[in-house]
Amino acid sequence: MSVSLTRVSFPLILRGWAPGILLVALLFSLPIFTILGFVLQPSNEVWQHLRETVLAEYLFNSAMLVLGVGSGTLVIGVGCAWLTSVCVFPGKRLFAWAMLLPLAFPAYIIAYTYTGMLDFAGPLQSWLRELTGWGFRDYYFPEIRSLGGAVIMLSLVLYPYVYLLARAAFLEQSVCVLEVSRTLGCSIWASFLRVALPLARPAIVAGLSLALMETLADYGTVSFFGLGVFTTGIFRTWFGFGDAVAAAKLASILLLFVFALIIIERGSRRRAQYHHATNRYQRLPQYRLRGWRALLAFTACFLPLLFGFLLPGAQLCLWALETYPYMLDETFFTLTWHSIVLALGASVLAVLLALFLGYGKRLLRSKTVTAAIRVVASGYALPGTVVAVGVIIPFAWFDNQLDSWMRVTFGYSSGLLLSGSLVAVMFAYMVRFLAISIQSVESGLGNIKHSMDDAARSLSCKPAQILLRVHLPIMRGTVLTAMLIVFVDVMKELPATLILRPFDFNTLAVRAYELAADERLADSSTAALMIVAVGLLPVILLSHSISVSRAGT
């Protein structure tokens, strides 16, 4: 009934809504089409050189990063999620939300921090030499700037993705199946392995896919550690060789990795669907751990928090106290202003576009519109370097064509209207982070019954009025959360900003990267600490949402 009412009541508006959604989808899928289009172009000398010299290294290092980070995030995330969901041990209530705190740390910042602590001139090795009297080459110390070091750094800040979804899945599981497994003689660990873990597999795979996408998208950590992977290769090819074709070909190979992760994640969800067999919800069983088991559980949860948040956070604070007299200057506040303005503008624009797309999908209920929105939402899976290359190529082409026409017609240059301005930066942010807003808005709209739309239509309300007067007040919290998450993600974004920013325009993320690249690790602490501080608020909100996610609470 609601479908017919929609189509009868607003035929003209809906006929314009569908082309608008398709136009937005086409616009924000432009980077993907650009990359794929360059793949079909003939190979040049630069690409031949890359293929013969470094392509195998990029493939190997990227694969090892994926395997290493996947293993680390899986073990830490799933194990800690189970412990904080159904076990009782000292500190459990604190760990339940604190385990998400490393999510506030961008991977490149924690890499800078640990490099400063563990390098030869860092406090740990300096203390070791003073204690033992050793000199250079008298002892062995693991090299932090290595593939293994990058795996550890990325695992420490990305395991919350797995923890987040795994804990939510454990909290939503039925008490019945867990109690039945216990009556059949399963211990707490057998119940976890045989029942809870298989039931939570789709959520775990989804969290793991997010962590691995972030791994493939990382540029700051692998660049600082000097690793040859696809993100650093794309950057070097673009700025070192100035070759768009070779950079696009590298980006296309990286896209294959990303699309493979998307296919695996969606395939896992499609094959494994589980439903509650009862509408009665009780508190999950709480298994009290004592003695060495309680100590082991405490240690398992404390170590990721210690190394992923407490230690690097303390080191940043110490550096900031040492350097703030000359780092908190006018430049710092200008960079903070730039970062806030970009993040605020991107978050507002992302939510507005998400409302347009999400509400249009609710009105139209068309498979074509749904497919178009899915294309837009896939942008989050694209690494920032890929997005930057996919944006700068068509924007630069448009600027060149417009400049040529302006010179011939009016006799003066139009300059770089798109590729040399914040338009390109904001467009790249939308490609990457619009998916976050779309998912939040669709989730909020999904909780609103269609009967409320029918009631508003019966009172002669137009679609825009229904959205503003009915839906937005109900899903205000969801919209604000989406804005906050996009705001923080833009604050942390490095590669797209680094490539696309206008001349003489920096952000806190770019400044922290530049200082760290110059080995001024302590000086980068003020900018890094500001980024981390901004990221704490959405982390706390996410933790709260998980705690109340179980039905019946």
Secondary structure, DSSP 8 states (H G I E B T S, - for coil): -HHHHHHHH-HHHHHHHHHHHHHHHHHHTHHHHHHHHHHTS---HHHHHHHHHTHHHHHHHHHHHHHHHHHHHHHHHHHHHHHHHHEE-TTHHHHHHHTTGGGGS-HHHHHHHHHHHHSTTSHHHHHHHHHH---TTSS----SSSHHHHHHHHHHHHHHHHHHHHHHHHHHS-HHHHHHHHHTT--HHHHIIIIIHHHTHHHHHHHHHHHHHHHHH--HHHHHTT---HHHHHHHIIIII--HHHHHHHHHHHHHHHHHHHHHHHHHHHH-----S-S-------EE--HHHHHHHHHHHHHHHIIIIIHHHHHHHHHHHHHHHHHSSHHHHHHHHHHHHHHHHHHHHHHHHHHHHHHHHHHH--HHHHHHHHHHHGGGGS-HHHHHHHHHHHHHHHHHHHHHHHHHHHSS----SSTTSHHHHHHHHHHHHHHHHHHHHHHHHHTS-HHHHHHHHHTT--HHHHIIIIIHHHTHHHHHHHHHHHHHHHHH--HHHHHH--TT---HHHHHHHHHHTT-TTTTHHHHHHHHHHHHHHHHHHHHHHHT-STT-
